[in-house]
Amino acid sequence: MTAAFTFPGQGSQAVGMGKALADAFPAARAVFDEVDSALGEKLSAVIWEGPSDRLTLTENAQPALMAVSLAAMRVLESEAGVDLKRDAAFVAGHSLGEYSALAAAGAFSIGDAARLLRIRGNAMQKAVPVGEGAMAALLGLSFEDAAAVAAEAAQGQVCQAANDNGGGQVVVSGNKAAIERAVEIAKDKGAKRAMLLPVSAPFHCALMQPAADAMADALAKTEVKKPVVPVVANVLAAPIDDPQEIVKRLVEQVTGTVRWRECVETMAGAGVTRFYEVGAGKVLTGLLKRIAPGATGSAIGTPDDLAAFKAARG
């Protein structure tokens, strides 16, 4: 049990993702059909045909990325014989990827995960009027230094460390003016780079409280089961498996810091040496090299990736 399965977050989306899996494997196609049915629309068409700006909308990107991750997971199970309960020590996901991780581990149905992420995406988009919030990446500062920059920049507004991605990559989130101040302060404090990000809302900060309230309401109406393997929660950087605690931490996650660096360190510290990123892109695999250089990481999101995984397992 030296493996963990991780699931990517927003920013990993690309038009066409998952199409080759769906064409090659009925198990993958069934996931996209299930998501389309749950949402009452053909999200699969947006995922595979675009346009890109429509896929990038938070309300679409979140369930879309989950769909691709779960399609890849179902193919790992049906074609490569993966059994999370037997083969994984933990699952974890970056922000919305935590929902993918929970669905993969059986805490949510795929349909419920899709509906929850549609609500989450909509609520996060509506929480702050366009143009009033911003996010910025601060590169080359420790998390503690970046958090200090955020505190100095706040000046009575919201400015929080939103993502601790590891390798000196911290994202701050909040009111636009405060984030612009943080960029300038970070440069003065020795950041290698500090730049505003092209995002539609200031995720993972106190401005998202209306979205947290919406998720508390939606999760209260959703059946949540004990996952077959513990999930390392974003806001705790610790493994949990109690359904009530899962709900609590998912609500906190909307306004809280994604502690990804610590999540990976927790898993590596517990003996995980192999990390499989399931779904679109290779962002988490790239971050892994900087957080846990002794571990191996591989991304599984295409038929070629699956073939490589099977070959490596012998």
DRENDO-1510 file (C-alpha; in Angstrom, 1 decimal, always signed):
<recs>
REC; n; res; u; v; w
REC; 1; MET; +0.0; +0.0; +0.0 .
REC; 2; THR; +2.7; +2.5; -1.0 .
REC; 3; ALA; +0.5; +4.2; -3.7 .
REC; 4; ALA; -1.8; +7.2; -3.6 .
REC; 5; PHE; -4.2; +8.2; -6.3 .
REC; 6; THR; -4.6; +12.0; -6.8 .
REC; 7; PHE; -7.0; +14.1; -8.8 .
REC; 8; PRO; -6.4; +17.4; -10.5 .
REC; 9; GLY; -8.1; +20.7; -10.0 .
REC; 10; GLN; -9.2; +23.7; -12.1 .
REC; 11; GLY; -6.7; +24.8; -14.7 .
REC; 12; SER; -6.0; +21.3; -16.0 .
REC; 13; GLN; -9.0; +21.4; -18.4 .
REC; 14; ALA; -8.5; +21.2; -22.1 .
REC; 15; VAL; -11.0; +20.7; -25.0 .
REC; 16; GLY; -10.9; +17.1; -26.0 .
REC; 17; MET; -9.8; +15.7; -22.7 .
REC; 18; GLY; -11.1; +12.2; -22.0 .
REC; 19; LYS; -12.3; +11.7; -25.6 .
REC; 20; ALA; -9.8; +9.0; -26.5 .
REC; 21; LEU; -10.7; +7.1; -23.3 .
REC; 22; ALA; -14.4; +7.3; -24.0 .
REC; 23; ASP; -13.8; +6.1; -27.6 .
REC; 24; ALA; -11.6; +3.2; -26.5 .
REC; 25; PHE; -13.4; +2.0; -23.4 .
REC; 26; PRO; -17.1; +1.5; -22.6 .
REC; 27; ALA; -16.4; +2.0; -18.9 .
REC; 28; ALA; -15.2; +5.5; -19.6 .
REC; 29; ARG; -18.0; +6.3; -22.0 .
REC; 30; ALA; -20.5; +5.3; -19.3 .
REC; 31; VAL; -19.1; +7.9; -16.9 .
REC; 32; PHE; -19.6; +10.7; -19.4 .
REC; 33; ASP; -23.2; +9.4; -20.0 .
REC; 34; GLU; -23.8; +9.4; -16.3 .
REC; 35; VAL; -22.6; +13.0; -15.8 .
REC; 36; ASP; -24.7; +14.2; -18.8 .
REC; 37; SER; -27.7; +12.5; -17.3 .
REC; 38; ALA; -27.1; +13.9; -13.8 .
REC; 39; LEU; -26.8; +17.5; -15.2 .
REC; 40; GLY; -29.6; +17.1; -17.8 .
REC; 41; GLU; -27.3; +18.4; -20.6 .
REC; 42; LYS; -24.6; +17.2; -22.8 .
REC; 43; LEU; -21.6; +18.4; -20.9 .
REC; 44; SER; -19.6; +15.8; -22.8 .
REC; 45; ALA; -20.1; +17.7; -26.0 .
REC; 46; VAL; -18.6; +20.8; -24.4 .
REC; 47; ILE; -15.7; +18.8; -23.0 .
REC; 48; TRP; -14.8; +17.2; -26.4 .
REC; 49; GLU; -15.8; +20.0; -28.8 .
REC; 50; GLY; -15.6; +23.2; -26.9 .
REC; 51; PRO; -15.5; +26.1; -27.3 .
REC; 52; SER; -12.7; +26.6; -24.9 .
REC; 53; ASP; -14.2; +29.6; -23.2 .
REC; 54; ARG; -17.4; +27.6; -22.4 .
REC; 55; LEU; -15.4; +24.7; -21.0 .
REC; 56; THR; -13.4; +27.1; -18.8 .
REC; 57; LEU; -16.5; +28.5; -17.1 .
REC; 58; THR; -16.2; +27.4; -13.5 .
REC; 59; GLU; -19.7; +25.8; -13.5 .
REC; 60; ASN; -18.5; +23.6; -16.5 .
REC; 61; ALA; -14.8; +23.1; -15.7 .
REC; 62; GLN; -15.5; +21.6; -12.3 .
REC; 63; PRO; -17.9; +18.7; -13.2 .
REC; 64; ALA; -15.9; +18.3; -16.5 .
REC; 65; LEU; -12.6; +17.6; -14.7 .
REC; 66; MET; -14.3; +15.2; -12.3 .
REC; 67; ALA; -15.9; +13.4; -15.3 .
REC; 68; VAL; -12.5; +12.9; -16.9 .
REC; 69; SER; -10.9; +11.7; -13.7 .
REC; 70; LEU; -13.7; +9.2; -12.9 .
REC; 71; ALA; -13.6; +8.0; -16.5 .
REC; 72; ALA; -9.9; +7.3; -16.2 .
REC; 73; MET; -10.4; +5.7; -12.8 .
REC; 74; ARG; -13.1; +3.3; -14.1 .
REC; 75; VAL; -10.8; +2.3; -16.9 .
REC; 76; LEU; -8.0; +1.6; -14.4 .
REC; 77; GLU; -10.5; -0.6; -12.6 .
REC; 78; SER; -11.9; -2.4; -15.6 .
REC; 79; GLU; -8.8; -2.7; -17.8 .
REC; 80; ALA; -5.9; -2.8; -15.3 .
REC; 81; GLY; -7.5; -4.4; -12.3 .
REC; 82; VAL; -7.0; -1.5; -9.9 .
REC; 83; ASP; -8.9; -1.8; -6.7 .
REC; 84; LEU; -8.5; +1.3; -4.5 .
REC; 85; LYS; -9.3; -0.5; -1.3 .
REC; 86; ARG; -6.5; -3.0; -2.0 .
REC; 87; ASP; -4.0; -0.9; -4.0 .
REC; 88; ALA; -4.1; +2.6; -2.4 .
REC; 89; ALA; -3.1; +4.0; +1.0 .
REC; 90; PHE; -4.9; +7.3; +0.3 .
REC; 91; VAL; -6.7; +9.4; -2.3 .
REC; 92; ALA; -6.5; +13.1; -2.5 .
REC; 93; GLY; -7.5; +15.9; -4.9 .
REC; 94; HIS; -6.6; +19.5; -5.5 .
REC; 95; SER; -9.6; +21.7; -4.6 .
REC; 96; LEU; -12.5; +20.4; -6.9 .
REC; 97; GLY; -10.3; +17.3; -7.2 .
REC; 98; GLU; -11.2; +16.4; -3.7 .
REC; 99; TYR; -14.7; +15.6; -5.0 .
REC; 100; SER; -13.2; +13.4; -7.7 .
REC; 101; ALA; -11.2; +11.6; -5.1 .
REC; 102; LEU; -14.2; +11.0; -2.9 .
REC; 103; ALA; -16.3; +9.8; -5.8 .
REC; 104; ALA; -13.5; +7.4; -6.9 .
REC; 105; ALA; -13.4; +6.1; -3.3 .
REC; 106; GLY; -17.2; +5.5; -3.2 .
REC; 107; ALA; -18.2; +8.4; -0.9 .
REC; 108; PHE; -20.3; +10.0; -3.6 .
REC; 109; SER; -22.0; +8.6; -6.6 .
REC; 110; ILE; -20.7; +10.1; -9.9 .
REC; 111; GLY; -24.1; +11.7; -10.5 .
REC; 112; ASP; -24.1; +13.4; -7.1 .
REC; 113; ALA; -20.5; +14.5; -7.6 .
REC; 114; ALA; -21.4; +16.1; -10.9 .
REC; 115; ARG; -24.4; +17.9; -9.4 .
REC; 116; LEU; -22.4; +19.1; -6.3 .
REC; 117; LEU; -19.7; +20.5; -8.6 .
REC; 118; ARG; -22.2; +22.3; -10.8 .
REC; 119; ILE; -23.6; +23.9; -7.7 .
REC; 120; ARG; -20.1; +24.7; -6.4 .
REC; 121; GLY; -19.0; +26.2; -9.6 .
REC; 122; ASN; -22.1; +28.4; -10.0 .
REC; 123; ALA; -21.9; +29.5; -6.3 .
REC; 124; MET; -18.2; +30.3; -6.5 .
REC; 125; GLN; -18.8; +32.3; -9.7 .
REC; 126; LYS; -21.7; +34.3; -8.2 .
REC; 127; ALA; -20.1; +34.9; -4.7 .
REC; 128; VAL; -18.1; +37.9; -5.9 .
REC; 129; PRO; -19.0; +40.4; -8.7 .
REC; 130; VAL; -16.7; +40.1; -11.7 .
REC; 131; GLY; -13.7; +42.4; -11.4 .
REC; 132; GLU; -13.9; +42.8; -7.6 .
REC; 133; GLY; -11.7; +39.8; -6.8 .
REC; 134; ALA; -8.4; +38.4; -8.0 .
REC; 135; MET; -5.8; +35.8; -7.5 .
REC; 136; ALA; -2.0; +35.9; -7.9 .
REC; 137; ALA; +0.8; +33.4; -7.9 .
REC; 138; LEU; +3.8; +34.3; -5.8 .
REC; 139; LEU; +6.8; +32.2; -6.8 .
REC; 140; GLY; +10.0; +31.7; -4.8 .
REC; 141; LEU; +8.6; +32.5; -1.4 .
REC; 142; SER; +8.0; +30.0; +1.4 .
REC; 143; PHE; +4.4; +29.6; +2.5 .
REC; 144; GLU; +5.1; +31.5; +5.7 .
REC; 145; ASP; +6.6; +34.4; +3.8 .
REC; 146; ALA; +3.7; +34.4; +1.3 .
REC; 147; ALA; +1.2; +34.4; +4.1 .
REC; 148; ALA; +3.0; +37.4; +5.7 .
REC; 149; VAL; +2.9; +39.2; +2.4 .
REC; 150; ALA; -0.9; +38.5; +2.2 .
REC; 151; ALA; -1.4; +39.8; +5.7 .
REC; 152; GLU; +0.6; +43.0; +5.0 .
REC; 153; ALA; -1.3; +43.6; +1.7 .
REC; 154; ALA; -4.8; +43.2; +3.2 .
REC; 155; GLN; -5.1; +46.6; +4.8 .
REC; 156; GLY; -8.7; +45.9; +5.9 .
REC; 157; GLN; -9.6; +44.0; +2.8 .
REC; 158; VAL; -9.5; +40.2; +2.1 .
REC; 159; CYS; -6.1; +38.8; +1.1 .
REC; 160; GLN; -5.4; +35.2; +1.9 .
REC; 161; ALA; -3.0; +32.4; +1.0 .
REC; 162; ALA; -5.4; +30.3; -1.1 .
REC; 163; ASN; -3.1; +27.5; -2.4 .
REC; 164; ASP; +0.1; +26.1; -1.0 .
REC; 165; ASN; +1.2; +24.2; -4.1 .
REC; 166; GLY; +4.7; +23.4; -3.0 .
REC; 167; GLY; +8.1; +24.2; -4.5 .
REC; 168; GLY; +7.8; +27.8; -3.5 .
REC; 169; GLN; +4.5; +28.3; -5.4 .
REC; 170; VAL; +1.8; +30.0; -3.3 .
REC; 171; VAL; -1.4; +31.5; -4.7 .
REC; 172; VAL; -3.1; +34.4; -2.9 .
REC; 173; SER; -6.7; +35.3; -3.2 .
REC; 174; GLY; -9.0; +38.2; -2.2 .
REC; 175; ASN; -10.1; +41.7; -3.1 .
REC; 176; LYS; -8.5; +42.9; -6.4 .
REC; 177; ALA; -6.7; +46.0; -4.9 .
REC; 178; ALA; -5.3; +43.9; -2.0 .
REC; 179; ILE; -4.0; +41.2; -4.4 .
REC; 180; GLU; -2.4; +43.9; -6.6 .
REC; 181; ARG; -0.7; +45.2; -3.4 .
REC; 182; ALA; +0.5; +41.7; -2.6 .
REC; 183; VAL; +2.1; +41.3; -6.0 .
REC; 184; GLU; +4.2; +44.5; -5.4 .
REC; 185; ILE; +5.1; +43.6; -1.8 .
REC; 186; ALA; +6.1; +40.1; -2.9 .
REC; 187; LYS; +8.5; +41.5; -5.4 .
REC; 188; ASP; +10.1; +43.7; -2.8 .
REC; 189; LYS; +10.4; +40.7; -0.4 .
REC; 190; GLY; +12.4; +38.7; -3.0 .
REC; 191; ALA; +9.8; +36.7; -4.9 .
REC; 192; LYS; +11.2; +35.3; -8.2 .
REC; 193; ARG; +7.9; +36.1; -9.9 .
REC; 194; ALA; +4.6; +37.5; -8.8 .
REC; 195; MET; +1.7; +37.8; -11.2 .
REC; 196; LEU; -2.1; +38.0; -11.4 .
REC; 197; LEU; -3.8; +34.9; -12.6 .
REC; 198; PRO; -6.4; +34.8; -15.4 .
REC; 199; VAL; -9.2; +33.5; -13.1 .
REC; 200; SER; -12.9; +34.4; -13.0 .
REC; 201; ALA; -13.2; +34.6; -9.2 .
REC; 202; PRO; -11.1; +34.8; -6.0 .
REC; 203; PHE; -11.3; +31.1; -4.9 .
REC; 204; HIS; -10.4; +29.8; -1.4 .
REC; 205; CYS; -10.7; +33.0; +0.5 .
REC; 206; ALA; -13.3; +34.6; +2.9 .
REC; 207; LEU; -15.0; +36.3; -0.1 .
REC; 208; MET; -16.3; +32.8; -1.0 .
REC; 209; GLN; -18.5; +32.5; +2.1 .
REC; 210; PRO; -21.8; +32.6; +0.1 .
REC; 211; ALA; -20.5; +29.6; -1.9 .
REC; 212; ALA; -19.6; +27.8; +1.3 .
REC; 213; ASP; -23.1; +28.3; +2.6 .
REC; 214; ALA; -24.5; +26.9; -0.7 .
REC; 215; MET; -22.3; +23.8; -0.4 .
REC; 216; ALA; -23.3; +23.3; +3.2 .
REC; 217; ASP; -26.9; +23.2; +2.0 .
REC; 218; ALA; -26.2; +21.0; -1.0 .
REC; 219; LEU; -24.1; +18.5; +0.9 .
REC; 220; ALA; -26.7; +18.2; +3.7 .
REC; 221; LYS; -29.1; +16.8; +1.0 .
REC; 222; THR; -26.5; +14.4; -0.5 .
REC; 223; GLU; -25.8; +10.8; +0.7 .
REC; 224; VAL; -22.2; +10.6; +1.7 .
REC; 225; LYS; -20.7; +7.1; +2.5 .
REC; 226; LYS; -17.5; +6.2; +4.2 .
REC; 227; PRO; -14.8; +6.0; +1.4 .
REC; 228; VAL; -13.1; +2.7; +0.8 .
REC; 229; VAL; -9.8; +4.5; +1.4 .
REC; 230; PRO; -9.1; +7.6; +3.5 .
REC; 231; VAL; -9.0; +11.0; +1.7 .
REC; 232; VAL; -6.3; +13.5; +2.7 .
REC; 233; ALA; -8.4; +16.6; +3.1 .
REC; 234; ASN; -7.2; +19.9; +1.6 .
REC; 235; VAL; -7.9; +22.0; +4.7 .
REC; 236; LEU; -6.4; +19.5; +7.2 .
REC; 237; ALA; -3.6; +17.9; +5.2 .
REC; 238; ALA; -4.6; +14.8; +7.2 .
REC; 239; PRO; -6.6; +11.7; +6.3 .
REC; 240; ILE; -10.3; +11.4; +7.1 .
REC; 241; ASP; -13.0; +8.9; +6.4 .
REC; 242; ASP; -16.0; +9.8; +8.5 .
REC; 243; PRO; -18.9; +11.1; +6.3 .
REC; 244; GLN; -19.8; +13.9; +8.7 .
REC; 245; GLU; -16.3; +15.1; +8.8 .
REC; 246; ILE; -15.9; +14.9; +5.1 .
REC; 247; VAL; -18.9; +17.2; +4.7 .
REC; 248; LYS; -17.6; +19.6; +7.2 .
REC; 249; ARG; -14.2; +19.8; +5.6 .
REC; 250; LEU; -15.6; +20.2; +2.1 .
REC; 251; VAL; -17.6; +23.3; +3.3 .
REC; 252; GLU; -14.5; +24.7; +5.0 .
REC; 253; GLN; -12.5; +24.1; +1.8 .
REC; 254; VAL; -14.5; +26.7; -0.2 .
REC; 255; THR; -13.0; +29.6; +1.9 .
REC; 256; GLY; -9.9; +27.7; +3.3 .
REC; 257; THR; -6.4; +27.2; +2.0 .
REC; 258; VAL; -5.7; +24.2; -0.2 .
REC; 259; ARG; -2.7; +22.8; +1.7 .
REC; 260; TRP; -1.5; +20.7; -1.2 .
REC; 261; ARG; +2.2; +20.7; -0.3 .
REC; 262; GLU; +1.4; +19.4; +3.2 .
REC; 263; CYS; -1.1; +16.8; +1.8 .
REC; 264; VAL; +1.6; +15.3; -0.3 .
REC; 265; GLU; +4.1; +15.5; +2.6 .
REC; 266; THR; +1.5; +13.7; +4.8 .
REC; 267; MET; +1.2; +10.9; +2.3 .
REC; 268; ALA; +4.9; +10.6; +1.6 .
REC; 269; GLY; +5.5; +10.6; +5.4 .
REC; 270; ALA; +3.1; +7.7; +5.8 .
REC; 271; GLY; +5.2; +5.6; +3.3 .
REC; 272; VAL; +3.6; +6.5; -0.1 .
REC; 273; THR; +6.3; +6.3; -2.8 .
REC; 274; ARG; +4.1; +6.2; -5.9 .
REC; 275; PHE; +1.6; +8.9; -6.9 .
REC; 276; TYR; -0.8; +8.4; -9.7 .
REC; 277; GLU; -2.5; +11.5; -11.0 .
REC; 278; VAL; -5.8; +10.4; -12.5 .
REC; 279; GLY; -7.5; +12.6; -15.1 .
REC; 280; ALA; -6.6; +15.6; -17.2 .
REC; 281; GLY; -3.1; +17.0; -17.4 .
REC; 282; LYS; +0.0; +16.6; -15.4 .
REC; 283; VAL; +0.0; +19.5; -13.0 .
REC; 284; LEU; +0.1; +17.5; -9.8 .
REC; 285; THR; +2.8; +15.2; -11.1 .
REC; 286; GLY; +4.9; +18.3; -11.8 .
REC; 287; LEU; +4.3; +19.6; -8.3 .
REC; 288; LEU; +5.2; +16.2; -6.8 .
REC; 289; LYS; +8.8; +16.5; -8.0 .
REC; 290; ARG; +9.3; +19.6; -5.9 .
REC; 291; ILE; +7.5; +18.4; -2.8 .
REC; 292; ALA; +8.6; +14.8; -2.5 .
REC; 293; PRO; +11.6; +14.3; -4.8 .
REC; 294; GLY; +12.1; +10.7; -3.6 .
REC; 295; ALA; +8.6; +9.6; -4.8 .
REC; 296; THR; +7.6; +8.7; -8.4 .
REC; 297; GLY; +4.7; +10.3; -10.1 .
REC; 298; SER; +2.8; +9.4; -13.2 .
REC; 299; ALA; -0.3; +10.9; -14.9 .
REC; 300; ILE; -3.1; +8.6; -16.2 .
REC; 301; GLY; -5.5; +10.3; -18.6 .
REC; 302; THR; -5.1; +8.7; -22.0 .
REC; 303; PRO; -5.1; +5.2; -23.5 .
REC; 304; ASP; -1.3; +5.5; -23.9 .
REC; 305; ASP; -1.0; +6.4; -20.2 .
REC; 306; LEU; -3.1; +3.3; -19.3 .
REC; 307; ALA; -0.9; +1.1; -21.4 .
REC; 308; ALA; +2.2; +2.4; -19.7 .
REC; 309; PHE; +0.6; +1.8; -16.3 .
REC; 310; LYS; -0.2; -1.8; -17.2 .
REC; 311; ALA; +3.3; -2.4; -18.6 .
REC; 312; ALA; +4.9; -1.0; -15.4 .
REC; 313; ARG; +2.8; -3.2; -13.2 .
REC; 314; GLY; +4.0; -6.2; -15.3 .
</recs>
